[in-house]
Amino acid sequence: MSGAGAPAIAIEGGAELKVAVVAAQWHTQVMDGLVAGAEKALAEIGAAHDLIRVPGSFELPVVARALAGAGYDAVVALGVVIRGGTPHFEFVCAAATDGLNRVALDTGTPIGFGLLTCDTEEQALERAGLAGSREDKGREAVEAAVATALVLKKIEAKR
Ligand code: DLZ
């Protein structure tokens, strides 16, 4: 999947939102970049946030589910899965992706999808928002989650 075509997301408001960032711990350098990108974006938006760490990407959905039920307006899930020599990659990616999607649909809380699923660590570093990275997926996940939370609030206000 190419990162070309990513929109510049305009966020108006957002300072009143409360956002949870749930972040896995595998692949420290990449995760440090994703978390820093997410926290910088949240600071610019002015939204309050809490950072919660989980062991691996497989654990993201269950904790995202708890956070979605704990009064946060949006949850941002960050993780990195690197393909190895066994089918484990497919199972962890599918469980995390399907689980996060299910949490969003079941709870109505937007989940920013900041899960990198890469063949190599180099591919992940290119997307980690570090000096020299081409993309900043931590920031992108925050912007998507916050923009969606604001859309949902507008819809709710019209009811
Ligand atoms: C076991 C495992 C492996 C092999 N690779 C990764 C990875 O690349 N990224 C990641 O976030 N987590 C990995 N894990 C750990 C699983 O997500 C999970 O934490 C364990 O299977 C324990 O439930």
Residues whose N, C-alpha, C, O or C-beta is under 5 A from the ligand:
A	BS01	DLZ	A24 W26 P55 G56 S57 F58 E59 G79 V80 V81 I82 V92
